[in-house]
Amino acid sequence: MLEGRGSAGVLAERASLPETGNSAVLAVHAGIDQADDAASRLHGLLALHCSAHGRRAVAVWAGGTVLVVLGALDHDPRRADAQVAELGTSLAERLPAALGTTVRVGLGDVVAGLADLPGSRRSAELALDALTAAGGPRLVARTEDVAETIGLMRVMDALREVHLPQGTPVARLAAFDAEHSGSCLLETLRVYLDHFGDVTAASRALCVHPNSLRYRIRRIVQVSGIDLGSPDARLLAQIQLRLRDRGAGR
């Protein structure tokens, strides 16, 4: 059904879910594969937790993610959306204590019936992908909550096959780091740009003294020739750094 190939009537009959009425999908990731010993515990905890919240639910594995189908939500779409968010937040807060791992939850859009569940699944998985890519403290999100990350992911995908000149500042820094053991100029530039050139914040993130960071920045300019005063140079450097991260599976 979630792949768009099944019958809504059959799902309704076998799972005791209403075929019509507001429904949604949660995409739950806990770093557990279906073959792991903890997989059955996760599945059972999801069912128990949904039942405790008064939600009719069916949980199925899809790779390393558990998709939770929620039916019989409130007839008002906004209240139904609030129910989905409440359950997703509760799962992210309660399950880690039982599983010993971080749990992230993508909230799918509320749809008008079981036949529209594939669309809710796509939005839930997209939100989960963005949460995983961002890697920050946020554990639960709708697509609208992580729209910037989703947008950037799509830009990065579109740029994957773009061939940039070999002599860019980032390429020079990468070559320099590769030739000099212990050099970390590329990572220093990444953190410096991510902190908007704030030396205090960037040095704190790198665990170095601000004066050490200032020396590294001067060295970066010398080695790469980057013009840190140029918005275009900064933008290109950040794009290249993110493309390198994605290529390395970072």
Secondary structure, DSSP 8 states (H G I E B T S, - for coil): -TTS-S-HHHHHHHHT--SEEEEEEEEEE-S--TTSTTHHHHHHHHHHHHHHTT-EEEEEEETTEEEEEEES--SSHHHHHHHHHHHHHHHHHHHHHHHSS--EEEE---EEEGGGHHHHHHHHHHHHHHHHHH-SS--EE-GGGGHHHHHHHHHHHHHTT----TTSHHHHHHHHHHHSTT--HHHHHHHHHHTTT-HHHHHHHHTS-HHHHHHHHHHHHHHH---TT-HHHHHHHHHHHHHHHHHTT-
